[in-house]
Amino acid sequence: MKRLAWRRLLAGATLVAFVLPLLAACTTVAVPAAPEAAPTGPIQGGTWTEASSADGTILNPILASDSASFDMMPYFPGLLGTNPKTGAVEATEMAESWTVSEDSLVWTFNLRPGVTWSDGEAVDAHDFKFTYDAIASELVETPRKANVAGIESIEVIDDLTVQVTFTDLKCDGLLDLGLGWLPSHLYAEDFSDIMDSPLNTAPTATAEAFGFKEWQRDNFIAMESNDGFWKGAPNMDGQIIRVIPSAGSRLAALENGEIDVMGLEPTQLTRVGLNPDLNIFKFKDDGYSYIGLNQANPANPLPGQDEDGNLVEQDPHPILSDKMVRKAMAHSLDYEAIINKVYLGQGYKLASNVLPAVGWAHDASIEPYAYDLEAAATLLDEAGWTDSDGDGVRECNGCATAEAGVTLSLNLKTNAGNSTREELGVLVQDQLNSIGFDIEFEAIEFGTLVGELLGQTYEMVIIGWTGLGTDPNDDSFWHSRFDTPGSGFNFVSYQNPRIDELLELGLETPGCAPEDRAPYYYEIQQIIHDEIPYLFVTGSIGNVGYSNRWEGIDPGTWSFSWNIHEWALTE
């Protein structure tokens, strides 16, 4: 670059030396100023290449049910956006604003003007209504029927205004409106062609940054940039998703520059971290691992509510129904050692049920329980669980819920074949037994385990929740109406009338603004932390390795590629 500039300077000097003698008779000599350098913009071109462990099955947003398919079809616009950093619902996609009725049942969305499909047709309210009417149609077999279950009606007010009326207020119901829209002008009005349309494997129109180009099954899918994308034409030419089932092969492809991004396993982190051509994005994911503590007697499971919605008094577990025992257990686990040894450092201590990934509802001020064996022993002593015979196992000597002489013995289960959970079970067994518990640990077949969980016939379980999404509502884990032996996810038989009330208030907040809902979830977290229905072992960590040959990448917890149209090659 310096050599080129020097040559240009010499050329200019020679020209002036030649011209000046010819103009000696003139009173003044005007030498043209050198033109200003043209501003430089992002480099145009290049193809972003991703890897998928499996091929997709269909390219239709209302028919797909697997994550691989959704990753392979970024063609369809949605009503609402999600903040990539906080997970909050925002007016950043087709809806640029909305209003809500006083009873919070009628939502009127004002759509963004001037957005078109790549074939020139307008993206408007008719596309939204068509998509959701198709889901409700008997002619369409779709796993998305639940998305329309709470909708009473959808009315097109005009091309850029659509009104959705819900049967009941449910703030996380907005997530049901997040599906991609079909281009209604390409389908029959009665939805009769949706199930077998050729568009299901080769979409011809897009309203997003990329459009479909080619799909070679079990090999790759190729997309080309949409110059008419309403947020701005992408700098890159397109993107490719390659199907590479083996994690080792994906890593080799990333290191060789054959792909630009992949999800990393913990054992791959060191290798990627030492590669100067690669970056790692680490984030707190939407899942966690925990030990569920059944507070009811597994020999006599009872529902949390009767047919009239009244709380049913539970037959308490002789040990785990005592909060002091549960608190002692919480202080007995060395969470840092567990995270480092079992999860290879890919986790973080968690205090309660709302994850940091849902930034607007997470209360970061609540501290996880500290590893404190002295405090744990004191709590057990105070609860009447002491080792009077000196055999290392505590017995009930004045405890609140068990018969005198009963030992502090519990059964801990997890699913066989999950090496992480099996290793965790052995470690938890050792740590609890060290302060006087007698823990029997066993790993059993997953289907059998699920049967015991839903049936509430277990005592303690190592399990986890994942894919919790962008909304903090997790009432199916805590509300007493989901304490239903045989089916409910409140299989720890947790009951708290205030929690029931808060969960309902969080879903029924008028207007559903995050700042108005957050206080309810803050209080929920504090109560869950204090009452310890779960021992929160670790929050999940996600790791993404990606090439540094692209600039403009700004990954968020909820979307790695939210601004992909702005990315450009570095050289």
Helices and strands as residue ranges (DSSP letters): H 2-22, E 47-52, H 67-71, E 81-82, E 89-90, E 95-100, E 106-111, H 125-136, G 145-148, E 151-158, E 161-166, G 171-177, G 184-186, G 198-200, E 210-216, E 220-225, E 238-243, H 247-255, E 261-263, G 266-268, H 269-273, E 278-293, H 323-332, H 335-341, E 347-348, H 373-382, E 385-386, E 395-396, E 409-415, H 419-433, E 438-444, H 446-455, E 460-465, H 475-478, G 480-482, H 497-507, G 510-512, H 514-531, E 534-547, E 550-551, G 564-566, E 568-569
